[in-house]
Structure formats: structure tokens, C-alpha cells
């Protein structure tokens, strides 16, 4: 019996094509119009988006992107591409085709799915590069996937990996990256594990993200042998006036020096690869806030990116579906 041809999509959020106001505006228009990201009534949100956000926010965001833009382009894009290439090398002998895909921007999920269709892929695996499930991220990728596949007459076998927040290889990879940072630079007073924030209301509606973040953080702390005084979980990137998941990263950084904690390490286990939020917000902006508040040392531990441990973790996840 001939084995079915397998295609794998490693899906990430996406990024503007350039650190310019116009490119950022196009990206934000697509991203923020997704009802999974902002679930306000469409007429009201259309007015807010087009009259209060898109005329002003893109310029500010473009300035932030310029601080972290690489000669290879957007860090999120090229790091996802590098990770994909390394995973593909590991699975080459199994005859698996692996492609990157972005929920917003290029290469789009739709474009990559149609390439798979043309190639005769019969077994499709989709891995959103979000360790913790959220309706705002993982579910949006699923929506885009289903929207395209609903047009197909012949559907492949579909395997959608909705999360891997407590997968042993993923936890081990994060732990290894933290330990490597400590070996190279020393261990600071406190380890902050910062995750992207979400409105509190989503948890009340059943979104498991908050609980999965706490589970991930607890497993990492346990593997590192940390007691409760040596680590904290915080949430970053608050937007708007609604109550978001707490404790807020910025507020915590402002308060720590007055409590005698003036040296911190920060890691972001919810990000598979580095991006605007980790490289600009966490590593630059939040560092300045901590130092201005009386902190003495602030060290950001990079995302897993295309490290060997991360590649092995992704391969291990995929092998269970091959």
C-alpha cells in the first residue's frame, strides 16, 4: 500500500512586509478586523478601527518595527522560515513536505494549502506555533484553514495540533534556553515568565489560555528547581481600557525595585520565535521601564527560534501525526 503524501504547515501570526507606516497599516487592517482578535459588533468596530486606530497607530508601530528590523526582514518571518527549514531537514527522509504559513500577510495559509493541493497531498498536519491555545490566535488559524478547505471537493486527512503547552520536549527546550542564559551571564534575583495578555472576559467565556500559561510556567519552574519566591508569571501587551489578564508585566517591573528585587531575567514561553513583542516591547521598552524604576540588571532570554532543542520538540510533536 502506498503511503499518503504528507504536508505540514507551521503557522504563525505574520508581519508587515516592511517597517513603514503604509505596510504596517495594511497589516493591522487585516489583523485587527479578524473577529477572533476583536469581537466587538462589526459596525462599531469598523468606526473605531478606521477613525481612531488606523490613522494613528501604524506610524507608532512602524517606528517600533524599525528598531528590530533585520537585513533579512521581519524577525518573526525569517525566524519562522529558518525553523521550518531545519524541521524539514530532520523529516526529509520521511518524505514530508513542510511549509511555513502566516495567518496575516505572506506566505498565506490559503496560498500554501493550494500548493499542497496541487502536489497531491493527502495527509495534512497543521501546527500553529502558539504553545498555548487561544481563541484569538489558534482558533483564527483554524477558521482560515476551514474557510479554504470548505471549497475543496476532495479533502485530505487533517490533523490540527491545537496546543503543546505542557509537551515535555517543549518544556525541556525552554528550560534549556534559560539554563544556558544563566550559564553565560549568571542568574538574577527573579525569573519573570511573560505571556501575551488577553481580555479577562475571554477566560470567563471558556478560553483556556490563562490556565495553560500558568501550567506552562509551573512546569518550567519545577524543572528549574525554583521555589515560589524565585519566579513570577506576568502578562504583557495590554491594549485598550478593558481588564486584561493580570499581573501586568509593566506594572510588575515598576514595583519590583521598591521590593528589593533589582535584577531580573525575563523569558517569553508563549512565543516560538522572536518578534516585535519580544525584541522591542520586552527587550527594549520594558527594560527601560525597569531601570528607570530603580532596577539594576534586566536580561531578556531569547525565544527558542531555530535552536536544536526547539527543532527536536517540533519534530517530536509532528512524528505523532505522521
N, C-alpha and C positions, 0 to 999 in steps of 0.2 A: 504494500500500500504506500503510495507516495505521500510524503509529509506535506502538510499545508504550508504554503508560503506565508511567513510571519513578518508583519510590520509593527514597529514600535514608535509611538510618538512620545517624546519627552516634552511636555508642555509647560510653558512658563507664562508670566504675565505679559511681557512685551515692553517696548520702549519707544520713545520718539526716534526718528531717523537721524536727527541732528540736534545739537544743543541751541536751537534757535527758537524764537518766540512762535513763529508760524508752525514749525514742526511740532512743538510741544502743544500748541493749541489743537492741532489735528488729533494728536494722541489723546489728550484729555477729553476732547469732544466724544470720541468713541468710548473711552474708558468710563467716563462719568455718566454717559447715557445708558449704560447697562443697568437694567432694573435690579440685578443681583447686587450691584455696588451701591446704588442709591435707590431705595424703594419708596420714595415719595410719589404721590399722584403725578402722572406724566405732565399734565398741563402746568401745574405749579412748578415742578422741577425744571421744565423747559424754560420758563421765565427766569428762574434763579440761575440756571446754568448759562443762558445766553446773555443775560443782562448784568449779572453780578460776579460770575466766576470767569468765564472765558475772556471777557475784555481785560482782566487784570492778572489772574493767576499765572497764565502762561509765561509772561515776562519774568516773574519772580522764579518760577520753576526752571526756566531756561538758564538763568544765572546760576542756579544750584547745579544743574547738569554740567555747565562749563567747568565747574570746579573738579569734577571727577571724570570728565570725558577722556577717553583714551585714544591713542593713534589708531587702534583697531575699531574704535567706535564706542557704542554704549557698552559699559561693563556687563550689564545683565545679558545683552545679546551675545557678545563674543565669548563670555564665560560659559553660557549655556551651550554654545556651539562647540567649545573645547571639551566640555563634559560629555556631550553627545558623541563626539569623535572618539574619545577614549573608551566610552562604553561600547561603541560599535566595534572597536578593535578587539575588545575582550570577547565579544559574541560573534565575531566574524566566522569562526569555524562552524557555528551552528546555522549559518545561512540566514541570519536575521537581518532585516533592513531596519535601521534606526534613523529617525529624523527628528530634528527639533521643531517645535511649533510654538507660536505666540498667540495668546488669546486676543491681544490687541496689537495691530501692526503686522509686520512681516518677519519671518515667513508665517503666514496664517495657517490655522488649523484646517480650514477648508482647502487651501492650496495643497497642503501635504497629504490630506486624505485622498484627493483626486489623483495625486501621483501614485499613491498606494493602489488605488483602484485600477489605474492604467497598467500597473505592474502585476496585477493579478493576485494581490494579497488577499488571503482567505482567513487569516488569523490576525486580529488587530488588538494590540495592547496599548492602552493609554495610561501614562503615568504623569499626572500633574506634579510638578516639582514644588509642592507645598506639603511638607511633612504632616502638618495639622490640617484637618478638614475644616473648611469654612464655606458657608453658602455664598459668600461674596467672591470666592476665588475658585475652589474646586468645582462647585456646582455650576459656575458660569462656564467653565471649560466643558462640562458635561452637556450643558444647554447647546453650546456651539457645535459640539460633536453630533448630537441628536438632530439638530436642525439640518445639517448636511446629509447625514445618513438616512433621514426620512425621505429623501429624494431618490435613493438607490433602490433598484429592483432586486438586486442580489446582495444581501447583507453578509458580511464576514462574521466569523465568531468574534465576539467583542469581550474584552477583559479590561475593566476600568478599575484602577487601583485608587481608591478614594482617599487613603491616608497611610502614613507609615510612622506615626508619631511615637510609637513605642517599639519599633522594629529594632532588634538587638544590634544589627550591623550599623544602622544609622546612629543609634545612641553611642556605640563604641567609636564611631568616626568623630562625632562631636567631642567626646571625652578625650580622644587622642589629640585633637586640634588644640584643646585647652591645655592639656599637659605639655604639649610641645611649646606653646606660648610661655608657660611657666618655666620650662627648662631653659629657654632662650633669654627671657627677660626677668625672671623672678615672679613670685606670687604676691599679689597685692592683698589689701585688707579684706576686700569683699568681691565676690563674683556676682555681677548683675546679669541675669538672663533676660534679654529684652525681646519681646514679641510684638508684631504689628497689632495695633489696637483695633477694636471694633465697638460699635454702639452696644451698650449693655442690653438693650432690648432684644438683640438677636439671640442672646443666651436664653432669655425668657421664652423665646419662640421655639427653642429646641436646637439651636445651632450648638454643636459640641466643641467648638473651637476653644473656648475658655478652659474647659475641663481637660482637653487634650494638651494644651500648652502647659498646664500645671503637671500633668502626668509626665510629659517630656522632661520638664525641668527637674522634677523629683527623681526621675531615673538617672539623669546626668549627675545630679548632686550625690546620689547614692553611689554611683560608680566611681566618683572622685573622692569619696570618703569624707564629704563635707557635712558639718552639723548645721543646724538652722541659723546659727549666727554668722555663717561664712558665705551665704548666698541669698539672693532675693530674685523674685520674678517681677518684672515690670512690663508695661505696655507703652509703645511709642506711637507717634504719628497721629495724634488726636486731631480731628477735623470737625469744625462746627461747634455748636453750643450744647449739643446733647451730652448726656452722661455716657462716657466710654469705659471700657474695662480698666480697672484700677489694680494696683497703684500706677499712676502716670510716671513714665520714665523721667521726664524733665523735672517734675516736682520732687521726685526722689533724689535726683542728683543735686538739686538746690539745697535739700535738707541734710544730706549725709555729712558734709564737713562740720556742721554745727554739732553733730552727734559724735564727733571724733573719728569718723571714717573719711580719711583724706586720700586714700589710694584705692582705686577700683579697677577691676578688669570687667569688660563688657563683651558678651557674646550674644549672637542673634540666631538661636537654633531653628527659627522658623523660615530662614532664608537659605535656599540651596546654594545660591551663588550671590556674590556681592552685587549691589545695585545702588541706586540713588539713596535709598533709605539707610543703608548701612554705611556707605562710603562718605556721604555728605551729612546726613542728619545725625547719625550715631558717632561716626569717627571724627567729624569736624565740628558741627554745630553744638552737639551735646557736650563734647569735650570742653569747648569754650565756656559753656554754662557752668560746668562743674568747677573749672579752675577759677572763674570769676566769683564763685560762691565760697571759695576758700579751699578747694581741693588742691592736692599737690601732684598727684600722678593719676593719669587716666589712660588706659590701654585698651584699644579695640582689638579683639581676636577675630581675624577674618573668617568669612563663611567657608564652607567646605570646598566650594568651587570644583576644580577638576583634580583634587588630591586623590592619591591612590586609594585611601580609605573610603572616600566618597564614591569613587568609581566601583569599588568592590561592593559597597552597600547597594547601589543601584542595580548592579548585575545580579546580586543575590535576590533582590525583590523581583526582578524580571524572570529569573530562571524558574520561579514557582509557577509562572503562567505559560512557559514555553512548552 
